Amino acid sequence: MRVEKPLADLIPPGELAAWAEALRASGESIVMTNGVYDLMHDGHLRSLVAAAEEGSILLVAVNSDASVKRLKGEGRPVLPEGARTDLLRSLRVVDAVTIFDDSSVLPTILEVQPDVIAKGGQYSEAEIVGSQESAEWGGRVVRLPMVEGVSTTELLRRIRADR
């Protein structure tokens, strides 16, 4: 079977508000999640599938390379942002991807004003960036199930231990 559109849209940051407004005007609900997605693993995949089930459009906001370096330190990201976004864009459950350069995803959340913010269950609702703000526009927050023992940090530790 041939896929008509092999990659999901890559939305530039300055175009997110208009993109989101057009989708909402056509009756779509936007779910937004974010992260580094440095090494894709089954925990990421399961979270993305669960997030996609919360609305009609899934937007994934990905930390830029500079943002990852600031948050995670030297040696990260393992994969550059182009590779990370293309991997995400190739997944059927992902409708659009954007890259953010800030240390916090909050400016991107405020630009999109998603109907749902979806994040991993390791965070309490109070810890999820944008949870208070989303309540102001009638949005909601969903905590996604976690896959025990699977994380990029743990995978990198195991890979580095095998050297």
C-alpha positions in Angstrom: 0.0 0.0 0.0 1.4 3.4 -1.0 1.0 6.3 1.5 -0.3 9.5 -0.1 1.5 11.7 2.3 4.6 10.0 3.7 5.5 12.7 6.3 3.3 14.7 8.6 3.4 18.5 8.3 6.3 20.4 9.8 4.8 23.7 11.1 7.2 26.6 11.5 6.7 28.3 15.0 5.4 31.6 13.5 2.6 29.8 11.7 1.3 27.7 14.6 -1.5 30.0 15.7 -3.0 30.3 12.2 -2.6 26.6 11.6 -4.4 25.8 14.9 -7.1 28.4 14.3 -7.9 26.9 10.8 -8.1 23.4 12.3 -10.4 24.5 15.1 -12.6 26.4 12.6 -13.1 23.1 10.7 -14.1 21.3 13.9 -10.9 19.5 14.7 -9.6 19.1 18.2 -5.8 19.5 18.7 -3.8 17.4 21.1 -0.3 18.6 21.8 2.6 16.8 23.4 6.3 17.6 23.5 9.7 16.3 24.2 13.2 15.7 23.0 12.6 12.3 21.3 16.3 11.7 21.1 16.2 8.0 20.7 12.8 6.7 19.8 11.6 3.7 21.9 8.4 1.9 22.7 7.6 4.2 25.5 7.5 7.1 23.1 5.4 5.2 20.6 2.9 4.1 23.2 2.6 7.6 24.5 2.1 9.1 21.1 -0.6 6.5 20.3 -2.4 7.3 23.6 -2.1 11.0 23.0 -3.5 10.7 19.4 -6.6 9.0 20.9 -7.4 12.1 22.9 -8.4 14.3 19.8 -8.4 14.4 16.0 -5.1 16.1 15.4 -1.8 15.3 17.1 0.9 18.0 17.2 4.3 17.0 18.6 6.6 19.9 19.7 10.2 18.9 19.6 13.0 20.6 21.5 15.6 22.1 19.1 19.2 21.0 19.3 20.2 24.1 21.2 17.3 23.6 23.7 18.3 20.0 24.3 21.9 20.9 24.9 20.8 23.5 27.5 18.5 21.0 29.2 20.4 17.7 29.0 24.1 18.9 28.7 26.9 18.0 26.4 26.5 14.9 24.3 22.9 15.5 23.7 21.0 15.4 21.5 22.3 12.1 20.1 20.3 12.7 16.9 20.0 16.2 15.3 16.6 17.9 15.2 16.1 17.2 11.5 16.4 13.4 12.1 14.2 13.5 15.2 11.5 15.5 13.5 11.5 13.3 10.4 11.2 10.1 12.5 8.2 11.6 14.3 6.7 12.9 11.0 6.9 9.4 9.6 4.6 7.9 12.3 0.9 7.5 11.2 -0.4 8.8 14.5 1.4 12.1 14.2 -0.3 14.8 12.2 2.1 17.7 12.6 5.5 18.5 14.2 7.0 21.8 15.2 10.4 22.6 16.7 10.8 25.0 19.6 14.0 26.6 20.8 12.9 27.9 24.2 13.9 26.1 27.4 10.2 25.8 28.1 7.4 24.7 25.7 5.0 27.2 27.3 5.4 29.8 24.5 4.5 27.2 21.9 1.5 26.0 24.0 0.3 29.6 24.3 0.6 30.0 20.5 -1.3 26.8 19.7 -3.8 26.8 22.6 -4.4 23.0 22.2 -7.6 21.4 23.3 -5.5 18.8 25.1 -2.0 18.8 26.5 -0.7 15.2 26.8 2.3 14.4 28.9 3.9 11.3 30.5 2.3 10.0 33.7 5.5 10.6 35.6 4.5 14.3 35.9 1.7 15.4 38.2 -0.9 17.7 36.5 0.5 20.6 38.4 4.0 19.9 37.0 2.8 19.8 33.4 3.8 23.0 31.6 0.7 24.9 30.4 -1.8 23.0 32.6 -3.0 26.2 34.4 -3.1 28.3 31.2 -5.0 25.6 29.2 -7.8 25.7 31.8 -8.3 29.4 30.9 -9.3 28.5 27.3 -11.2 25.4 28.2 -8.4 22.9 27.5 -7.6 19.8 29.5 -4.5 17.9 30.5 -4.1 14.2 30.1 -1.4 12.1 31.8 -0.3 9.3 29.6 0.6 5.8 30.8 4.3 5.1 31.2 6.2 2.0 30.1 8.2 0.8 33.1 12.0 0.7 32.7 12.1 2.5 29.4 13.6 5.9 29.0 16.2 7.6 26.7 18.4 8.2 29.7 18.4 4.5 30.6 19.0 3.4 27.0 21.9 5.8 26.7 23.3 4.5 30.0 23.1 0.9 28.8 24.6 1.7 25.4 27.5 3.6 27.0 28.1 0.8 29.5 28.6 -1.7 26.5 31.5 0.3 25.0 
